[in-house]
Amino acid sequence: MVSKVHNRHDHSYKLLFSYPEMVRDLLTGFVKEAWVEQLDFSTLEKVSGSYVTEDLRDREDDVIWRVRWGDDWLYVYLLLEFQSSEDKHMAVRIMTYQGLLYQDLIRQEAFTPSGKLPPVLPIVLYNGEKRWTAAQNVAELVERVPGGLERYRPDLAYLLLDEGAIVNDSAWSDQMRNVAAALFRLEHNRDEQDMLEVLGALVEWLKAPEQTGLRRAFVVWIRRVLLPSRAAVVELPEFSDLQELHEVHDMLAERIKQWPERWEEKGRMSEARDNLCSLIRLKFGEVPQWVELRVEQADHAQLKAWMDKILFVDSLDKMFKP
């Protein structure tokens, strides 16, 4: 189940960052370096991320853009990282991916006017709950050896954008008219009202006809990732375009008020199921899959009835007999 959720999240994020507005706002809003001001964002162009390693495994899921930086192209490599725990060897992965990208650029003869390879900005976009602490340069992962060998130690850094740290920093969280910042705020919203405010802002920012594609990408993410994780027990109407959030905004505002109460009830149900399964293990050993299914589908009254009954039965069949 976890892998399916992560895959759904992964795919919807990659869909969002397939639009130039997202990449532009990501760079202008969160890469506070002077060279960003020299980029010509009107030239943003998505390039193929499909290249093949020596063992013939495709990497078609990479998100790679290029943008004019003066007379040259700058390649922006986005590695979208959605693991619940950090990867302490991420710097090695980045080194590998960047090497594969450069091999592909060599095959294409995509050199700068001076005959050199173009610069690449590797970005790790991380949305986990815990703050990222892994090494951000592969050099930190390689043992130092004195006597001259340290000269051959690889030295390659990546840019980490830790969404949780960004949103918790008020200097970032109050970014205006930045769709990447809006995504991060929705992902890590402070409360229900904060989420509604950001949704309302997105409706205004993305109302132009030429932004239909990005609107729909946000809708996909909102429906498949954002709302199910926060309102799994709330029935939502079908909507296919972010513009329709005008019509459901008031409904969501009203139902959001009910979420804490529903979450409390959901917590009681989860506790009751856990307690019943613990009693079953103590008396009968492992909980069979068919029993887990019955427990998961039961309401609170049924769970309580089984808890009362378990003391007086000598088999699971008798306990769960209608």
N, C-alpha and C positions, 0 to 999 in steps of 0.2 A: 504493500500500500504506500509506504513512504517513497519508494522509487517512482511510483506512478505520479505522486504529487509533485516530486522534484522535477520529473520529466515535463509535467504540464507547466510548471513554473518556468523551467528552463526554456521551453519552446515559446511560451508567451513573451518572455523577456527578449528572446532573440528576434521575435516578430517586431516588438516595439523598437529595438535598436537597428532594425532594417530601414528606418526612416531617418532622413538627414537631420530633421529638427531635433531628434533625440540626441544624436551624436554632437550636433552643434552646441546644444544646451549643456550636455555633459562636459564638453571641453571648456566652454566659456564660463560655466558656473563653478566648476570644481577643479580645474587645473590652473592654479594661480601662478602662472609663469609667463614671463614677458613674451616669449616666442608665440604664444597663443594669439596675441593681438595682431600678429603678422599673417595669420591664416586668412585665405579667401574662401569663406564658407559657401559662397555661391558655386564653388567647384567641387563640393563634396560628392564623391562618387563611390558607390559600393563596388567592390571587386570580388571576384570569385575566391572563396576559401577552400576550394576543392583541389588539393594536391595530394600526392601519393607518397608514402614513405617507402623505404627499401623493402619492407615486408608486405607491401601492397595494401596497407590499410588506409582507406580514405579519411580525410579530415574535412568533411563537407559542412560541418556545423559551425566553423569559425566565422566570426563576424569581423570582416576586414573592410576598412574604408581608406580612401586616399583623398587628400585635399592639397590644393596648391599652397605652398609656403615660399613666397617670392617666385623665383623662376623654377623651383624644384617641386616635386611631389613629396609629401610626407605621408607615410602609411600609418594608419591608426589600427592597431591590432587589439580587439576587445575579446578577452577571455572572460566569459560570464560564469562566475563561480557560485554555485548554489548548494554547496554541502552544508550540513548542519554543524559540522566541525571543520576547522581549518585543515589545510594540507600543508604540513611542515616542509614538504619538498616542492612546493609550488614554484619556487625559483628555478628548479631543474626542469620542470615541465615548460615553463616560459622559455627557457634557453632552447629546449628542443623545438618548440613550435616556431620560435623566431628563426632558428636555423632552417627549418623546413620552408618557411616563407621566403627566406633569402635564396634558397635553392631554386624555388619556383620563379623568383624574379630574375635570377641568372638565366634560367631556361628561356624566359620571355625577353631577355636582353633589355630589361627595364632599368637602365642605368641613368644616373644623373648626367648633365652635359659634360662634366669632367670625367666621366667614365666610371664613377664609383656607384656603389649601391645606395639606394635612398634610405633616409632615416626611418626607423620604425618605433612607434610609441606603444609598448605593451601595457595594457591596462587589465587589472583584475578587479572586477566589480563583485563585491561580496555582500551578501544580505543576511548573514547568520545573526543569531541573537547575541552570541558572545563576541567580544572584540577580537580582531585578528592580531596575532602575536608572532606569526611565522616569519622567517627571514624574507626580506624583500630584495635581497641580492644573493645570487648563487655563491658569491665569494664567502659569505658568512657560513655556508654549509661545508666548505672544503677546509681541511686541516692545514694550518700554516706549517711550512717546513723551512727552517733557516738555511742559509748557505747558497742562496740564489734560486732555489726551486720555486720560491713564492712568486717569482715573475711570471710563471706559467699558470698560476691559479686563475680560473675564469672569473671575469668580473662583469656581471650583467644584472641590472636592476629592472624592476617593473614598478609601475605606478599602481598603488593600492587605493581603491576607493571603497572604504568600509561604510556602507550606508548607515548603519546604526550610529557610528561615531559622528557622521556628518549631520544626521538629523538631530542628535542630542546637542550639537553645537548651535546655539541660537544664531550665530553669524551666518550659518548655512541654511537653517530651517526656515528663515524668513525671506528666502530668495523669491523674487516676484517674476512672473511670466517666464518661468523656466520649467519646461515639461519634464525634464529629468529630475529636478528637485521635487516636482509634484509627485512623481512616481515614488521617490524615496519617502516622502512624507506619508503617502498612502500606505506604503509597506510598513512603516514604523509609526503609525499615527499615535498621537498622545492620548486621544480619547475619541469618542464617536463624533462629537461636534467638529473636531479638527478634520476628520475624514470627510464630513459633509461639506465643509468650507473648501477643501481642496477639490472635491468633485465639482462643486459649483464653479470654481475658477477654471477648471479644465473645459467645462462646457463653453465658457466665454472665450477662452484662448483658442479653441479648436473648432470654431463655428464656421470658418471659411470653407467654401466648397472644395478647394484644393487640399484640404486637410482631412478629407473623408477617410482615406486609408489609415491615417494615424488614429483618428477617432475610433474606427472599428477595431484597431489593434488594442487600444485601451479597453474597449468593451470586452474583448476576448479575455484580457487579463483580469478585469474586474469581475466578470462572471465566473471564470474558471479558477481563479486563485484568491482574489481579495475577499469577495463576499462569502464564498463557501467556508473559508477559514474563520470568519467572524460571525456568520449568520447561517450556520449549517441547518438550523432548525426553523429558519424563517423562509416561508414560501415567497418567491419573488416572481413578478410577472416577466414574460419574455420581452426583451428589447434588443434591437439589432444595431443601434447607432447611439453614440454618446449623446446626441441631441435629445434623444428621448428621455434622458435623465431629468430634463426639465419636468416631465410629467410624473416620474416616479420619485423625484427628490423629496417631496413632502411625505410620500408614503414611507420612504426609507427613514426620514427623520422621526416619524411616529413610531416605526417599528424598532428603530435603534434604541428608543427609550425602554423597550421591553427586553433588550438583549441581556442586561445584567441579571434580570430575573430568570430568563431562560437558561443562561449559563449556570446559575446557581442550581436550578433544577437538574440540568445536565450533569453537574458535578455530583449531586446526590445519587443520581442513577448510576453513574460510573462507580461511586464508592460502594453502592449496594451490590453491583455485579462483582466487584473485586472481593468483597466480603464473602459472598456466596461461593465463589470459586475457591477461596481459601479454605472454607469449611469442607467443600467437596474433596479437596486434596488431602486434608487431614484425615478424612474418614475413608475415602475410596482410592486415594492415589492420584495419578494423573487425570486431568479433565479431558475426556474424549472430545473430538471435534464436533460431534453432533450435539453434545451438551453445551459447548461454547456457543454454538449457533442458537440454541434455545434460550440461553441466558441473555445473549445479545439482543434478541428480538422481544424479550419479555418487558412488560411495564412494571412500575414500582410495586403495585399490589401483588402481581404474580411472584416477583422476587421475594417479597416478604413471606408469602405463603410457602415457598420452597424452603426458606430459612427455618420456618417453624416445623416443616415436615421432615427435614434431614435428620433430626434427632430420633425419629421413630421408624426409619426404613433401613433395610439391610442391603439395598441395591439401588443403583441409579435408575434402572428400569422402573422400579416401584415409585421412586421419588418423582420421576417425570411423567408417570402414567396419567393421562387425562382423568 
